[in-house]
């Protein structure tokens, strides 16, 4: 994809309205530019323990780099050491800051295929990224998670466009759910999911040329 994979500058900035500034960073979790020891130094003791429990080395390295990248970005916003960042979880498992802040600071992350995206805003935010790939059960999955209108739209497209549009809808829906604080813990609460999707929210699809599609959403904002 064409977006910069460096963390020094956001690759996209949105201002949905005067109340909200949204910034997005993207980075490769398979990039060796950041020495592993330096990444480990950013992690908490709990995160180091979690890293040690990975049996798959690739997944372990991606976990270490993703946590280090998130801590580095948040530390720049809070002007504290990356290891001083503390996290907690919402009712449905969405990670959030536990550190006291002078101004509202919300974040969300997603990763797919070795690429990570981080969103930071001053309103509750959700972000999702997916590597565009073949799905044997695309229609079955679409029928489980999308409305009848979206399923019909996808079915009416050519095969290449169908896959592309599926992941556009998927990332937009995931971003909206995450903006409402719904993490994996909400999968068993269909009422909460339905309420979140029925609530208006600002969202945008980020369609970079290449193999990835992303989306970002902000709760309580509409265009």
N, C-alpha and C positions, 0 to 999 in steps of 0.2 A: 504494500500500500504506500501511498505517497506521503502520508503524514510523518512528521519527524518522530523518531523513536527515542529522542533524548528527553531528559527531565529538566533541563535548564530553562526551557520556556514552554508554556502551554501551546498545544498545536491548534486549539480552537477556543474562542472566547465568545460567549453569548450574553446579552443583557435583555432578558425577556421583558422587563419593565424597570422602573427606577428603583424598585425595592431589591432587585436580585442581580447578582453578577455570577455567571457560571464559567468556570475554567476547566479545561480538560487537558490532561497529559497522557501520553502513550509511551510505553517502553517495551523493549524485548526482554523477556525473562530468560532467554538463552544467550544473551550477550555477555561476553567475558570481560568487557571493559571495566566493570566494577569487580575488584578483587573480592573473593568470597570472605576472607577474613574481615574486610572492612564492612561488608554487609552484615556479617554475624555480630559485629560490634554494636550495631544499631538495635538488635533484637533484645527483647526482655528474656528473663530466665525461662518463663513459660513457653515462649516461642522457640527458644533453643531446644527445650525438651521435646516440643512437638516436632521440630525438624529432625531430631535424632530418632524419632519413631518411624520415619518414612523408610520403607524397604526399597522403594524405587528411587534411584539416585537422581534421575531427571526431575521427578516430582519434588524431591527434597530441595534441589537447587532452585527450582522455580518458586517454591514456598519461601525460601530464604530471601531471594531477590525481590519478591513481591512485597513482603513485610518490610524489608529495608527501604524500598522505594516509597511506600506509603508513609513510613515514619519520617523519611527525609523531607518529603513534601509538606507534611503537617508541621514538622519542626520549623520550617521556614515561615509558616503562617503564624505560629505561636512564639517564635523566637526562643525556643528551648532546645535542649539536647534531644536527638531522636529517641534515646532510650528513656527519656522522661515522659514520653507520650503514653497515656493510659487509655484503655478502651473498656467499654461496657457494651451490653447488648440490649436492644429493645425487647418488647413483649414477644415478637415473633422472630427474634434472632438477628436482627439487622445490627451490625457493628456501629458504634458511635463513640464520640469522644467522651472520656470521663474527666479530662482536665478542665478546670475552670477557665472560662474565656471572657474577655471584655465585650466582644461582639459575637453574634451568632456565627458558628462555623460548622458546616455540615459537609460530609464527604461520602463517597461511595466508590466501590471498585468492582471491576469485573475482569476476567481473563479467559482467553481461549487460544488454543494452538500456540502457546508460548508468547502471546502478546497480552499486555496488561493495560487497562485504561483506568484512570483515576479522575474523578470529578470532585471539585470543591466549590461550594457555594455558600451563600448566607441564608439560604432557605433549604428545607428538606429536599433532598435530591436522590435520584436513582440513575444508574448507568448500567448498560449491558453491552457486551461485545461478543460476536460469534464469528467463527471461521465458517465461511460458506462452503458447504460440503454436501455430498450425496447422502440422502436419507431414504432408506428402503421403505420406511413406514411413514413417509411425509404426510399423506392424506389422513391416515389413521391418527397421527399426532395432531394434525391441524383440526380435525373434528373434535378432539378432546379438549383443546385449549382455546380455540377461536370461535367467534360467533358464526352463525350460518352464512351471513353476508360475506365475511372474509373468506370462508371456505369456498364459496361459490366464485369469488373473485380469483382466488388462486387456481381453481380448477379450470377457469377459462383462459389461462395463459399457456404459452408454449413451454416446453420442458425447461429450457434454461431460465426463462423469465419466472417460471413457477418457483423454482428453488430460491432465486434471488428475492422474490416478493415474500416468500415464507419467512425468511430470516429478517426482512425488514419489519414485518408484523411481530415476529417473535421478540426481537430486541426492544421494539417500542413498548410492547406489553410488559416485558420483564422490567424495563426501566420505570414504567409507571407504578408497578407493584412495589418496587424497591423504594421509590420516592415516598410511598405511603408506609414505609417501615416494615414491609412484608418480606422476610427472608425465607429460608427453607422451612422454618418452623410454621409457616402459614399454609403449607401444602395440604394439611389436614383440616383446614378451616375454610371451606369453600365460600361461606357467607362473607368472610373478611375479604377474600379475593374479589368476589362479585361487587362488593361495596366499593372497593378501591378502583376497579375498572369503570364503575359507573360514575365516579367523581371526576369532574373536569380537571385537567392538568395541562400545563404547557409541556410540549415534548417535541423533539426534532430527531429525524433520522440522519445519521452521518454515513454517507455512502461513498467511501473512498474507492478509487479504482484498485482492484486487486481481490484478495480472498477474504476480506473482513468487512462486516457491517456492524455499526454501533448505533446506539440511541441513548439519549439523555432526557430525563423528565424532571420537572419541578412541581412539587405538590402545592396546591392552593393558588396556582397561577394559570391563567388562560390567555390565549391571544385574542 
